[in-house]
Amino acid sequence: MENYALSSDGQKIHYRESGNGNLTLIFIHGWLGNTEWWEVQQKYLNSQYHIVLMDLAGHGKSDSSRQEWTSERYADDIKAVADAVNSQEIILVGHSMSGAYVLEASLKIPQVKALILIDTLKNLDEYYTEEQTEEVLSLYKADFKNTVENILPQYLFSEKTPPAVKERLQHEFLQNEPEMAMNLLRPLYKTDFNTIAKQVQIPVIAINSDASPTDLEANRKYLKNYDYVTIEGVGHYPMLEKPDEFNIILDHVLKRLS
């Protein structure tokens, strides 16, 4: 079922509902993603849970006329959908940049009982200076196509990432205007997520790729109840690269939390 919720600044936020169960899982994609990234998970979990897939503002079928792109606004998008589905028990699942936004959103939504992070926030002691941020964004500004095709793959994909997944993601990324793509990414580098993390009291479990290490000690300085599991032989998109194995791991994590 396709629906729209209204975010705090009037943006229409697209979401899809399916499944059954008292526990609602809200899946939030990463940068330049959309609800379709989670379709295999939706089918796999439909019989056990109430499943909600959503597009953040600027992504998928949601509005993209936002004047001010901030982490707070993204968190409000998630809250708008959570309010609209009217569930008493929610787990937020955030991939990549949305890992940071589900932390922030959870502080605004009392019904959220746990968070699942997908290959994100692997070391909360790491942060970008303003200069480093502008350096990253300048690559997109200088030559968006070249950056997507030749620079990003070094960070996003592993040797075992299926070629079809690489092609799909690069094709989707290149449908975006470079300026908009930068606006959508900038809030990630401009927010003090450690201060937000310190306020999160609920359990947080990550499913992280083995392509880069997770610093458990660093993260537990900020998130009181943090743990993670590793999925091997994938890059930054485990739900697309090894969907069957990812689903089994996700199912185990959900059983631990529910």
N, C-alpha and C positions, 0 to 999 in steps of 0.2 A: 504494500500500500504506500503510495507516494503522498507526502505531505509537506507543508511548509510551516515553520515557526518564525516569529518576528523577534529579531535580536534587539538589544537595547538601543541601537541607533537606527532602527527601522529597516534593516536589511532582512530580506526574506531568506531563511535558511532551509535548504532542502534536506529532507530525511526520508528514509524508507523503513517501514515496520513489517515484521513478520514473526512467526513462531509463537510459542506458548510458554507459560511459566511465570512465577511470581518475581523471579530475578530478571532484571533488564540489563542487557549488555549493550552499551553504546560504543560503537567503533568509530574512531576518528583517524583519518588518513594523515600522511605527512605532506610536505611541501609539493604543490602542484598535483596532488592526488585527488581522488574522488571515491564515491561509494563503491564503485566497481572493483576496487582493490580487495574488498572483503567478501566477494560473492561466494567463494568456496567455503569460507568460514560460516557464512550465513546458512548455507545449505547443510553443512555438517552439524551445526548446533541448534537448528530450528526446532527440533522436537523436544529439546530440553529447556530452552530459554526464550524469553521475549527479546528479539534481536532488533536493534536500531542501527542503521548505517546513516551517517550524515556527511554533508559537504560543508566545510567551513566557508564563511564569506570569501568571495574571490575564487572559489573552486567549484568544479562540477556544475550543478544546476542552481547553486545559490547566487544571490545578488553579488555584484562586484563593484558597486558604486560608492563603497565606503570612503569617507573623506579622511579618516584617521585610522591607520593600521597599527594596532597595538596588541600586546598580549592580553590586556584586559578585555578588549573587544572580542578576541578569539574565545576567551573563557566565557564571555557573555553569549556567544553563539552556542556553545555547548550547554550552557544553563537554559537557554531558550528551548532547546530540543528536550532537555531533561524535564523541564516544566510542562512541556506540551504532551509528553507521553505519560505523565502522571503516574509514575511508579514509586512504590515505597522502598524498593531495594534496587540499587543501581551499582554496576561496576563499569567504570570508564576504561576503555582500551585505547591507548594513544600511541601511534607510530611516529618515529622520527621527531620532527619539530612539535608535533602535538603531544608528545610526552610532557613537555614543559607546560602546555596549556591545560592538560587534564589535572596537573598539580594545582594550578590556579583555580580552575573550575570547581574542583572538589571542595574548596574552601567556601564556595558560594551555594553548594547544593547539599543540604543535610542528608539527603537520601543515599548519597554515595558511600558505600561501605568498604570499597577497596579500589585500587588502581592496578592496571596491568600496562606496563611500558614495553614497547616493541623496539628493540635496538636503538635505544636513546638514553641520554643522561647517564652515560657509562662511567663518568667521573665528574662529580659535581665540583671538584676543586679546579677544574679547567674552565677558563673563561676567555672571551675575546676582548681585547682592548678596542677602543674606537678606531684606532689606526688599522688594526687587523681586520676589523669588520669592513671598513671601506675598501681594503685591499681585496677581500673576497668579493664584495659587490662590484668592484671595478672590473673584474674579469667578465661578469655577465654583461656589464655595460659596454665593454670594449668589443666583444664578439660573442653574443649569446649562443649562437649555433655552434661555434667552435668549442666553447666552454662545455656545453651539454654533450657534445659528441666526443671530445678528446680529453678534457680535464676531469670532469665529474666522474667518469667511469672508474678512475683510479681509486676514488673514495667510496663509490656506491656499490661496485660489483666485485665479486671474487672470481677466481679462475673457473669456478664451477657454476657460476650464474648462467642459466640457459640463455642462449642467444635470442630466443623469442621474447624473453622477459626484458632483456636489454633494449631490443628494438621497440617493443611496446612502450616502455617508459620514456625512451628518448623521443619517440614520436609524440607522446602526450605532452612532454615538457615543451616541445617546440611549437605547440599550438598556442602558447602563451606569449603575450607581448613582453619583451624584456623588461620594460619599466614596471609593469604590473608584477611580474615575477619577483623583481627586487623588492617592491613594496610589501609583497606577501611574506618575504623572508626576513626583512629587516627587524621586525619585533623580536625575533628569536635572539638576536645579538644585543638587544638594547634593554633587556629586562634582568633584574637581579633575582634569578630563580632560586638561589640558595636561601634567601630570606623567606621566600614562599615555601620552599621545601621544609624549612624548620617548623612551619605551622601545621604541616600535614601529620595528623595523628593516626590515620587509618593504614592498614597494610598495603604495601607496594611491592609487587613482584614483577621483575623484568624478564622478558625472553630476548636474549641477546645473541647476535651472531658471534662466531669465534674469529671473525676477521679482524677484530680489535679487542683489547682486553677490557674487562670491567673492574673497576676499583671498588671493591666491597667496603673496605675500611673508610675510604673517602666519602662514599655515599651515606654510610651509616652515621657520619658526623652530622648530617643534615636531616635525613629521613629516619625517624626513630624505628620504623618497622619495615626494613628493606631487605629483599632477597632477590636472587636471580637464578635463572637456569640458562644453559647454553644450547643453541642449535648449531650444529657443525656443518661446514661446507657450503655456507651461503654468504651473500653480501648483506646489503642493507634492507632487503625486501624479502624476509624469510617466508611471509605468507603467500608470496607469488612464486618464489624460487623452489621451495619444497613444501607445497601446501598440505600434503597428506601428513608429513612428519610434524609440521608446525601445528596442525589441528590436534594431533595426539598430545603434544606438549601443552598446548593451550587448554585442552580438556583437563589435563592433570592439574594445571595451575588453578583453574576454576574450581575443581573439587577441593583443593586446599583452602580456597577462600570462601567457599559457600557451605 
